Amino acid sequence: MTEGMDFSLSDYQQDLIRNMENFARKEMAPLAYELDRDSKFSMELWGKMGELGLPGLTIPEQYGGSGMGALDSCLCLQGLGRGGGDTGTNLSLGAHITIANMPIVLFGTEAQKQKYLPRMATGEWIGGMGLTEPGAGSDAGALQTRAERRGDHYVLNGTKMFITNGPTGTVFIVMARTDKNSKGSRGVSAFIVEKDFPGFAVGKKLEKMGNRASPTSELIFEDCLVPVGNIIASEGEGFTKVGQGALEWERVVQMGFWLGTMEYSLELSIEYSRQRVQFKKPICEFQAIRHKLAMMKLDIDATALLVYRAAYLKDLNRWSDTEASIAKLYLSQAIMRNVTEAVQIHGGYGLMKEYAVERNFRDAKLTEVGGGTSEIQKDIIARNILKK
Ligand SMILES: Cc1cc2nc3c(=O)[nH]c(=O)nc-3n(C[C@H](O)[C@H](O)[C@H](O)COP(=O)(O)OP(=O)(O)OC[C@H]3O[C@@H](n4cnc5c(N)ncnc54)[C@H](O)[C@@H]3O)c2cc1C
């Protein structure tokens, strides 16, 4: 073996995936159809995930979490996807453990950690992050939400858009401009906002094509009073430090459950192609179908290597947005191929709601839009390779 090129997961890591997969098969997959149909986030399921410690994966043990790194957290989510856990619930979990928990873990004061992390670790408090606005998506630096200091409080005004866990969340990390003369990513600060703070309101739940179990909404701030003790890091560091730090975690960890979803989709396609008989043969005996299955497997393995590499670099503190963007972009393209072929293999049944491949087909589109669109990932990769 070439030194330094061991691609295997440890026994511990394989157990992590297997345990999560077993949980998902038993507790999540049976609910997936109903949660999607009713666009429902199940608090009962969330409670079971809490008992397993899932909401606290990335929170240090001293605050009640498991203190896992990026790769191990990613593997846990992969197991949930592989076992047929619905992507909506997984998306809500992923947002909670990365963009809600991590800003406090990485940059919070001791008082903030003690107040928020133990209850976020158990899942009693669900978290989210408000960065995107109606007029600021890919160009997040164009955000217009303002925070003005008045005595012991900041006063927030503005609206956030497409916020995962908006309707269910208790704690939100909110980006707002504190320096009104600043432009772009400078002059923006991060705040911990609780749902009961005066002047804070949650907009109506948004109806989505996929990931429907994950509740999404606007967040509205009208003279919302946030204690000065709830700023994370210093004024002006919200975007450049807190936001970036959390989004790095989001990118690598969230990819885990999408990778697992690709594996589940292949498993369903293999099963179906074995039992579906046409022209007196199981359709898996037709080369056209066999090649689809082979290409799905190829995409899964290539995606896994890229995702694991990005997460591994994160754990080594050698974060590289080139490698993360390559993984995210490849995963998005690969999963779109995967879900398309899964439906095709299922023929007409693949278009029917009771088949999970129909749901996966709708869910997967988010990978090309959320957490930075594919166009933006290409821009990041191109910018970085042109710099060299
Ligand atoms: C289900 C869901 C959950 C989400 N959860 C959260 C959340 O929890 N918190 C949060 O803050 N945000 C969240 N988002 C927002 C998400 O991050 C944004 O949707 C995403 O960043 C894209 O922004 P946009 O939708 O405004 O699209 P736009 O930025 O308006 O893009 C529209 C199109 O133009 C393209 N485009 C834009 N700029 C360029 C450019 N410079 N070059 C080439 N093409 C370009 C885009 O690639 C895209 O194809 C969520 C979104 C969804 C759909």
The ligand as an ORCA input file, in Angstrom:
! r2SCAN-3c Opt
* xyz 0 1
  C     -35.327     24.321      0.917
  C     -34.376     25.458      1.154
  C     -33.805     25.630      2.398
  C     -32.953     26.718      2.648
  N     -32.480     26.906      3.912
  C     -31.801     28.055      4.192
  C     -31.444     28.372      5.542
  O     -31.685     27.606      6.477
  N     -30.822     29.553      5.782
  C     -30.517     30.431      4.787
  O     -29.960     31.479      5.082
  N     -30.831     30.150      3.486
  C     -31.474     28.998      3.174
  N     -31.829     28.713      1.878
  C     -31.477     29.657      0.820
  C     -30.455     29.135     -0.178
  O     -29.170     29.142      0.399
  C     -30.568     30.025     -1.438
  O     -31.776     29.627     -2.085
  C     -29.393     29.883     -2.365
  O     -28.256     30.459     -1.798
  C     -29.671     30.570     -3.719
  O     -30.159     31.872     -3.548
  P     -31.501     32.319     -4.347
  O     -32.516     31.271     -4.102
  O     -31.824     33.704     -3.947
  O     -31.119     32.284     -5.891
  P     -30.372     33.420     -6.710
  O     -29.093     33.792     -6.055
  O     -31.320     34.509     -7.031
  O     -30.024     32.627     -8.049
  C     -30.929     32.467     -9.146
  C     -30.129     31.827    -10.286
  O     -29.100     32.739    -10.721
  C     -27.833     32.106    -10.638
  N     -26.814     33.056    -10.248
  C     -26.839     33.979     -9.242
  N     -25.688     34.649     -9.189
  C     -24.903     34.164    -10.171
  C     -23.576     34.439    -10.619
  N     -22.802     35.359    -10.031
  N     -23.097     33.737    -11.669
  C     -23.852     32.779    -12.285
  N     -25.110     32.471    -11.893
  C     -25.628     33.149    -10.852
  C     -28.018     31.016     -9.576
  O     -27.023     30.008     -9.711
  C     -29.419     30.539     -9.875
  O     -29.398     29.629    -10.928
  C     -32.644     27.615      1.599
  C     -33.192     27.413      0.320
  C     -34.062     26.360      0.098
  C     -34.661     26.199     -1.284
*
